[in-house]
Amino acid sequence: MTQEAEPGRIYVDTQHEDLVHDAQLDYYGCRLATCSSDRTIKIYNVSETSYELSATLQGHEGPVWQVSWSHPKFGVLLASCSFDGSVFIHREIRPRDWSLVHVARRIHDSSVNSVAFAPHEYGLKVAAASSDGRVSIISCQNDDDWSLEYIEDNALGVNSVSWAPSGAYHDESNSEGTEISRLVTGGCDNRMRFWKLQDSGQWCEDSQSQVSKDLCHSDWVRDVAWAPCLVPNINMVASCSEDRTVLIWTQNGRNEEWKALLLHTFDSPVWRVSWSVTGHMLAVSSGDNDVSVWKAGVDGTWSQMSTVEDTPETQHDG
Amino acid sequence: MTKITEIEGKSAVAAWSPIQSCSDVIAIGTKDSGGIGFEDNGSALDLYDLDLSNGDEPRLLGSVKTEARFSSVCWSPETLGGKYPMGLLTGGMENGVIHVWNPKAIMKNQQSLIRTIKGHATGPVKALQFNPLNLSQLATGGSDGKVLIVNLDKEDEVFMPCESTQQNAQITAVAWNTQVSHIVASAAADGTVSVWDLKSKKSWCNLRCESAGKAVADLAWNPSEGLHLLTASADDNNPVIKLWDLRSSTSMPLTTLTGHSQGILSMAWCPHDEHLLLSCGKDNRTILWDLFTLTPIGEVPIDEVDHQTDTNSNSQEMFAAGGLASNHQRRYDVQWSPIKRGVTLTCSLDRKVQAHSILGLSSSSARPPKWMRPSSSVSFGFGGSLVSCGSTDRYIRMSTVVEEESFAKLSAEFESVLQTTNVAEYCYERATKTKVTSEAELWAFMQIIFDPNSRQQLLGMLGFDPEMIASKANAYAEDNLTNGIEKLAVDDKPAGPMTKTTEQMVKQAIMVGNFDAAVECCFRMGHAADALLLASYGGGDLWTKTQQRYFEAQVEKRNFLPLVSAVFGDGLADLVQKSDPEDWKETLAIILTYAKTEEYHVLCDALGDLLEQYGDDRHASLCFMCSMNLGKVGKYWRQQLDEVNKAKGSLDLAALHEYAVKVTIFLVAVGPTSKLCLEDAELFSKYSSKLAEQGLLVSAAKYSTPDSYEGKVLRDRLYRSKASPSCLAAMGGVAPEFPFDMTNVKMSRAEPAKTTRNTRQMRTQASTASNYSQYSQVSAMSNSYAGQSQQRSATPTPSVTQPASAGTLPDGWIELQDPSSGMMYYANQTTGETTWERPQPVAAQALPPAPQPEPQKTTPATPSRPNKLASKYGDGFVTSASHPELASQYGNVGTSNPYGGARAGIASVSTVEKPPVSGTFDPNNIPELSAELQPIKDCLIGVIDALKADPSMGGSDKRLLSESERGVAVLLKRLALGDIQPEICAKVLQMIGFITTYDFGSAQSVLTDLVSSEWRGHKDWLKGVKALLQLARKIWNR
């Protein structure tokens, strides 16, 4: 369906039969993947003024919570995670024709809440965070086999996982340039945890850098997002929580302490945070549908840029 | 269901802390001292920190001894004006006494007992609860069958709900209504439940839940709905949980939950998701129920009890709870954490207090708990695109966020100028508008270099207008004529008149033709003019020599002479080298006037270099502009940019833009063939990426440069972006290379499966943009093949090979080799598709397959287990089919029951009295209405159709319309079901009458009336009709 809309803004009628939980644009920004409680994923081709349904992907046996696009060097790949405990990796083999390249069915005992492709420099890998308290790392091996590892996070469950961008840490002594993969997770224990891949190939909690306790979340961490790297060894992570706050964590140098800054306390629980591609802006979604965009000033203070207006129908409500 | 932590050796009752900051703290009131002494009847109240997050052992925070054992314990967050920061903790004791403690004091080991209430007869006070809507109000129920209300904020206020509050048996539980603060219910061992109204001081209703003599073990109000009550039966023969809807009946429960095999001991309705219920019974099971499906969806695992500890627990409750019949863990108390979602606390006869999490609950047939469902999401994409979705509708909002609005505006303005205006005009405008001299100069120069007569123009610009100078010179000369030339002549010629001797000497020399001597003579005597005149006859050599000598001799008196010297002597280069940088304008003017075309640029460059050495970069850059030296002029502009950036401490986008503008304009002058130097290319790349960040993709493409890796990546990204065709054009029509090494991911060996439900009923898509994006996605897969694929697929190139062994390809497909990886791939010459996988003859040619019927839909119904079967569908919203009442109560129609007509298959599975009221609008399946209601249907559907066809509908209007459709669908269905009271129907008909006469104002007032009076029961359709009316007014009233 093509739909004309006011310039600069398109409303995509997803035609999902239940709530839509996630929407992600691919690397080029011309395809949109959405997922829903109706257990399907929909792919749309997006142009500047219109959109068109390209495919509907099925197979999950529960609500699909999140989707993640791969880097284009791997072709057109989409990872999805579901309440059914599974992670699927779909591939468009020819336009509009999708296959599953990997099915990690019920790799978790419980809902898989978050899924994310690793930066392509780390190879073809997917991290998935589950309510069973574990994070799984699914990696594509050279022989097209897929391996599966688990990270034990916290017993209450993990809500979100985000990869450190490639180049986030620069080690002078490491001339090889091989980089250690890192992850951050946010969970029902109200905490964030930093993980790194050791030389041994095992994941371990990054104990070298402390996480400041001056400011922390008092309820579930719903989402974490590692910012794109602007300056090597200066890293930022945004976290949002059921406690209605968004915190911006900054680490000024390798192995330094992560320090938090309160971005804002919102009116309702905050569900997602997302950095712009260049890392200058942070989008925050809270409540049922409130989206705001924040920008850091030169002095490090954050200011709200705009609120993405709500739909007219909810404005007229009541 | 995972066990998080436990405290062993406590036979106890427990309560969670309701304080947000201490959400892991519990209070445990023991039912024994833990000792074996005969005398010791006392117990203790312990506070523990369970430390759920870190998984550490529970930590005892404080403890206080009591003289009697605990029967119940309850914790309120009421601080009584800050006096008790940790709230109030109460315990119902076995001796009929109720104590109130200050938990903060217990932790500090200070005097903690605040109050003791003695209102009940001796016997355990098992029922205890704080009013959630009046936190200092406590309800208690004793073994004497009495219910007491205690207002802890008032010293001695203890009263009974009404005069005859007595129930005839021990009170087993009390529960405050969650919506109305003056309603409290009590359950008794005689199988009755009373609901008390404290305001009117009377019993609101009485329920006979169990047959006489069978106790109601527990009761609970719906956490979010005022009139739903659950009661649990202790009856071993009929251990059910009953759901009462007090609106519809106080004699018959709405439904029952069966699953326990022996009497129920305790139950708790989940405060965070009213669809979840936890119950435990004498059958040693602790069941988690889904109240939607009315089925157990999980069970809290039990520990095997070892007999050693079993014999130690001598609690009398053990017998009440059914004795020691089994060696399984028996829980007698369950509750949810009021703060932590999905965390439960249980107390069991084997002296354990355990916390479990149901977050890890796995069940593909169950709905996810409410807290697991994200309510909204947002995500950034390339080019500042932002997509978001929420739980209010099924739409995705896509917009572009411009981070640097002023920068974007600058760029947009500049690009439109380039499109519409003459570049020279733009320069002129800039030159005249700016107030900064240096900028005015720069733009004036910039403008002039576009002029075919630029050298002349530049002279004027420098203040040397030839015409003006000529007229000035004339004027000056005339002036002097009138004012007496003599004086001037004297001044100008200091040498006296020629002496006789000299004259003679010269004359003689001329006579013999020795001009050398004559000239020499004249010079010696200071008659330079004569010397020059004579030299002009004396041959080239002498002439040159004399000129030189003249200049040397006179240079001090006449400062224009070096200039004349240079011009005559072809010594401009020398002149430039020796020129005074301060007088660069003159030097430049000379170059402009005298330089030959071939040396012009060299000389300007030389002057520029000189000025640069002198430190006058600004004027140097002007010279470089004259020489069209992009490299050198760019350097100065880069310096300017650097300075601004340094002063600002970060990249100044306006300065970057200014830089890009200058270079761009200059490039137009120089000609498009000139190449940017590396530094300029880098800055252009940066400029381009900044433009892309603002969503200005096409402009970004224009300025992108492929010199660096980042530049290549950006160009690729722009080329395949949603603005692909325009970007391609802006990049000169040459598609950039794919900058990454392609990795081909093959199908996993396990479980290959097709997931596409092919939606080939592609809607007509006239825009080339989408065709293009399709094309570009193809090329994304075929690596560097991109950009050439159109030609290639049209005319197979020599690289086409046809391995005989591989068999034939389907029509239209050819095999190609990817030039970069050497891998073979396949392209369809007609469609432009490419793929790494070899197309199979059938697959590739397959017509759009008919939509596969979903297997679930064809599953034959199994009448014996309707719920189980039905729960496979959707998210288990089967109640909508099997329990329509529940669906309409518990499910909010919009989301819980999304399948509507499409899921008709479910309805056939179970017996349906009242179909679900779904908001799905299916024009082919509009319910039939009775004749008098028919106008409602005709009118509303007519309005919807008319609105649908109206061309002035915008995007937001369409959303409003779909809301309207939902509402109308619900209304029509409910009308068909007879679910709408006649008086409301009448109102609706009245409104319809107004709508048919286009009297939207009156229709609105009828609707407003309805909304204000009937919203509660009819919001599901009123909302939509409201939207419809609003839309109709908007569309037709304008």
Chai-1 contact restraints between the chains, C-beta under 6 A:
chainA,res_idxA,chainB,res_idxB,connection_type,confidence,min_distance_angstrom,max_distance_angstrom,comment,restraint_id
A,M1,B,R763,contact,1.0,0.0,6.0,A-B,restraint_1
A,T2,B,Q765,contact,1.0,0.0,6.0,A-B,restraint_2
A,A5,B,G955,contact,1.0,0.0,6.0,A-B,restraint_3
A,G8,B,T400,contact,1.0,0.0,6.0,A-B,restraint_4
A,R9,B,S399,contact,1.0,0.0,6.0,A-B,restraint_5
A,I10,B,M398,contact,1.0,0.0,6.0,A-B,restraint_6
A,Y11,B,Y395,contact,1.0,0.0,6.0,A-B,restraint_7
A,Y11,B,R397,contact,1.0,0.0,6.0,A-B,restraint_8
A,Y11,B,G955,contact,1.0,0.0,6.0,A-B,restraint_9
A,V12,B,I396,contact,1.0,0.0,6.0,A-B,restraint_10
A,D13,B,Y395,contact,1.0,0.0,6.0,A-B,restraint_11
A,T14,B,R394,contact,1.0,0.0,6.0,A-B,restraint_12
A,T14,B,I396,contact,1.0,0.0,6.0,A-B,restraint_13
A,H16,B,R394,contact,1.0,0.0,6.0,A-B,restraint_14
A,E17,B,P898,contact,1.0,0.0,6.0,A-B,restraint_15
A,D18,B,P898,contact,1.0,0.0,6.0,A-B,restraint_16
A,L19,B,S391,contact,1.0,0.0,6.0,A-B,restraint_17
A,L19,B,T895,contact,1.0,0.0,6.0,A-B,restraint_18
A,V20,B,C389,contact,1.0,0.0,6.0,A-B,restraint_19
A,V20,B,R394,contact,1.0,0.0,6.0,A-B,restraint_20
A,H21,B,P374,contact,1.0,0.0,6.0,A-B,restraint_21
A,D22,B,S377,contact,1.0,0.0,6.0,A-B,restraint_22
A,A23,B,V387,contact,1.0,0.0,6.0,A-B,restraint_23
A,A23,B,C389,contact,1.0,0.0,6.0,A-B,restraint_24
A,A23,B,I396,contact,1.0,0.0,6.0,A-B,restraint_25
A,Q24,B,S379,contact,1.0,0.0,6.0,A-B,restraint_26
A,L25,B,G381,contact,1.0,0.0,6.0,A-B,restraint_27
A,L25,B,S385,contact,1.0,0.0,6.0,A-B,restraint_28
A,L25,B,V387,contact,1.0,0.0,6.0,A-B,restraint_29
A,Y28,B,R717,contact,1.0,0.0,6.0,A-B,restraint_30
A,Y28,B,R720,contact,1.0,0.0,6.0,A-B,restraint_31
A,Y28,B,S721,contact,1.0,0.0,6.0,A-B,restraint_32
A,G29,B,G381,contact,1.0,0.0,6.0,A-B,restraint_33
A,G29,B,F382,contact,1.0,0.0,6.0,A-B,restraint_34
A,G29,B,G383,contact,1.0,0.0,6.0,A-B,restraint_35
A,G29,B,S385,contact,1.0,0.0,6.0,A-B,restraint_36
A,G29,B,S721,contact,1.0,0.0,6.0,A-B,restraint_37
A,G29,B,K722,contact,1.0,0.0,6.0,A-B,restraint_38
A,C30,B,S721,contact,1.0,0.0,6.0,A-B,restraint_39
A,C30,B,K722,contact,1.0,0.0,6.0,A-B,restraint_40
A,C30,B,S773,contact,1.0,0.0,6.0,A-B,restraint_41
A,T34,B,I396,contact,1.0,0.0,6.0,A-B,restraint_42
A,S37,B,D875,contact,1.0,0.0,6.0,A-B,restraint_43
A,N45,B,S770,contact,1.0,0.0,6.0,A-B,restraint_44
A,N45,B,S773,contact,1.0,0.0,6.0,A-B,restraint_45
A,V46,B,K722,contact,1.0,0.0,6.0,A-B,restraint_46
A,S47,B,K722,contact,1.0,0.0,6.0,A-B,restraint_47
A,S47,B,A769,contact,1.0,0.0,6.0,A-B,restraint_48
A,S47,B,S770,contact,1.0,0.0,6.0,A-B,restraint_49
A,E48,B,K722,contact,1.0,0.0,6.0,A-B,restraint_50
A,E48,B,A723,contact,1.0,0.0,6.0,A-B,restraint_51
A,S50,B,S767,contact,1.0,0.0,6.0,A-B,restraint_52
A,E52,B,Q765,contact,1.0,0.0,6.0,A-B,restraint_53
A,E52,B,S770,contact,1.0,0.0,6.0,A-B,restraint_54
A,L53,B,T759,contact,1.0,0.0,6.0,A-B,restraint_55
A,A55,B,T756,contact,1.0,0.0,6.0,A-B,restraint_56
A,T56,B,R757,contact,1.0,0.0,6.0,A-B,restraint_57
A,T56,B,T759,contact,1.0,0.0,6.0,A-B,restraint_58
A,L57,B,T755,contact,1.0,0.0,6.0,A-B,restraint_59
A,Q58,B,T755,contact,1.0,0.0,6.0,A-B,restraint_60
A,Q58,B,R757,contact,1.0,0.0,6.0,A-B,restraint_61
A,G59,B,T755,contact,1.0,0.0,6.0,A-B,restraint_62
A,E61,B,S364,contact,1.0,0.0,6.0,A-B,restraint_63
A,G62,B,S364,contact,1.0,0.0,6.0,A-B,restraint_64
A,P63,B,P368,contact,1.0,0.0,6.0,A-B,restraint_65
A,P72,B,A780,contact,1.0,0.0,6.0,A-B,restraint_66
A,K73,B,F740,contact,1.0,0.0,6.0,A-B,restraint_67
A,K73,B,M742,contact,1.0,0.0,6.0,A-B,restraint_68
A,K73,B,T743,contact,1.0,0.0,6.0,A-B,restraint_69
A,F74,B,T743,contact,1.0,0.0,6.0,A-B,restraint_70
A,F74,B,V745,contact,1.0,0.0,6.0,A-B,restraint_71
A,G75,B,V745,contact,1.0,0.0,6.0,A-B,restraint_72
A,G75,B,M781,contact,1.0,0.0,6.0,A-B,restraint_73
A,F83,B,P368,contact,1.0,0.0,6.0,A-B,restraint_74
A,D84,B,S364,contact,1.0,0.0,6.0,A-B,restraint_75
A,G85,B,S362,contact,1.0,0.0,6.0,A-B,restraint_76
A,H90,B,T755,contact,1.0,0.0,6.0,A-B,restraint_77
A,I93,B,T835,contact,1.0,0.0,6.0,A-B,restraint_78
A,I93,B,E837,contact,1.0,0.0,6.0,A-B,restraint_79
A,R94,B,E833,contact,1.0,0.0,6.0,A-B,restraint_80
A,R94,B,T835,contact,1.0,0.0,6.0,A-B,restraint_81
A,P95,B,Q774,contact,1.0,0.0,6.0,A-B,restraint_82
A,P95,B,E833,contact,1.0,0.0,6.0,A-B,restraint_83
A,D97,B,T756,contact,1.0,0.0,6.0,A-B,restraint_84
A,W98,B,T755,contact,1.0,0.0,6.0,A-B,restraint_85
A,W98,B,T756,contact,1.0,0.0,6.0,A-B,restraint_86
A,S99,B,K754,contact,1.0,0.0,6.0,A-B,restraint_87
A,L100,B,A753,contact,1.0,0.0,6.0,A-B,restraint_88
A,L100,B,T755,contact,1.0,0.0,6.0,A-B,restraint_89
A,V101,B,V745,contact,1.0,0.0,6.0,A-B,restraint_90
A,V101,B,M747,contact,1.0,0.0,6.0,A-B,restraint_91
A,V101,B,S748,contact,1.0,0.0,6.0,A-B,restraint_92
A,H102,B,S748,contact,1.0,0.0,6.0,A-B,restraint_93
A,V103,B,E751,contact,1.0,0.0,6.0,A-B,restraint_94
A,D109,B,G360,contact,1.0,0.0,6.0,A-B,restraint_95
A,D109,B,S362,contact,1.0,0.0,6.0,A-B,restraint_96
A,S110,B,G360,contact,1.0,0.0,6.0,A-B,restraint_97
A,S110,B,S362,contact,1.0,0.0,6.0,A-B,restraint_98
A,S111,B,M372,contact,1.0,0.0,6.0,A-B,restraint_99
A,S131,B,L359,contact,1.0,0.0,6.0,A-B,restraint_100
A,S131,B,G360,contact,1.0,0.0,6.0,A-B,restraint_101
A,D132,B,G360,contact,1.0,0.0,6.0,A-B,restraint_102
A,D144,B,K746,contact,1.0,0.0,6.0,A-B,restraint_103
A,W146,B,S748,contact,1.0,0.0,6.0,A-B,restraint_104
A,A155,B,I4,contact,1.0,0.0,6.0,A-B,restraint_105
A,A155,B,G55,contact,1.0,0.0,6.0,A-B,restraint_106
A,L156,B,S357,contact,1.0,0.0,6.0,A-B,restraint_107
A,G157,B,L359,contact,1.0,0.0,6.0,A-B,restraint_108
A,D189,B,S53,contact,1.0,0.0,6.0,A-B,restraint_109
A,W271,B,P374,contact,1.0,0.0,6.0,A-B,restraint_110
A,W271,B,S375,contact,1.0,0.0,6.0,A-B,restraint_111
A,W271,B,S376,contact,1.0,0.0,6.0,A-B,restraint_112
A,R272,B,S377,contact,1.0,0.0,6.0,A-B,restraint_113
A,R272,B,V378,contact,1.0,0.0,6.0,A-B,restraint_114
A,S274,B,V378,contact,1.0,0.0,6.0,A-B,restraint_115
A,S274,B,S379,contact,1.0,0.0,6.0,A-B,restraint_116
A,S274,B,F380,contact,1.0,0.0,6.0,A-B,restraint_117
A,S276,B,F380,contact,1.0,0.0,6.0,A-B,restraint_118
A,V277,B,F382,contact,1.0,0.0,6.0,A-B,restraint_119
A,T278,B,E693,contact,1.0,0.0,6.0,A-B,restraint_120
A,H280,B,E403,contact,1.0,0.0,6.0,A-B,restraint_121
A,M281,B,E403,contact,1.0,0.0,6.0,A-B,restraint_122
A,A283,B,V378,contact,1.0,0.0,6.0,A-B,restraint_123
A,A283,B,F380,contact,1.0,0.0,6.0,A-B,restraint_124
A,A283,B,L386,contact,1.0,0.0,6.0,A-B,restraint_125
A,S285,B,S376,contact,1.0,0.0,6.0,A-B,restraint_126
A,S285,B,S377,contact,1.0,0.0,6.0,A-B,restraint_127
A,S285,B,V378,contact,1.0,0.0,6.0,A-B,restraint_128
A,S285,B,S388,contact,1.0,0.0,6.0,A-B,restraint_129
A,D288,B,S375,contact,1.0,0.0,6.0,A-B,restraint_130
A,D288,B,S376,contact,1.0,0.0,6.0,A-B,restraint_131
A,D288,B,G390,contact,1.0,0.0,6.0,A-B,restraint_132
A,D288,B,S391,contact,1.0,0.0,6.0,A-B,restraint_133
A,D288,B,T392,contact,1.0,0.0,6.0,A-B,restraint_134
A,N289,B,S376,contact,1.0,0.0,6.0,A-B,restraint_135
A,N289,B,G390,contact,1.0,0.0,6.0,A-B,restraint_136
A,N289,B,T392,contact,1.0,0.0,6.0,A-B,restraint_137
A,V291,B,V378,contact,1.0,0.0,6.0,A-B,restraint_138
A,V291,B,S388,contact,1.0,0.0,6.0,A-B,restraint_139
A,V293,B,V401,contact,1.0,0.0,6.0,A-B,restraint_140
A,V298,B,S650,contact,1.0,0.0,6.0,A-B,restraint_141
A,T311,B,R959,contact,1.0,0.0,6.0,A-B,restraint_142
A,P312,B,S956,contact,1.0,0.0,6.0,A-B,restraint_143
A,E313,B,R959,contact,1.0,0.0,6.0,A-B,restraint_144
A,E313,B,L960,contact,1.0,0.0,6.0,A-B,restraint_145
A,E313,B,E963,contact,1.0,0.0,6.0,A-B,restraint_146
A,T314,B,T392,contact,1.0,0.0,6.0,A-B,restraint_147
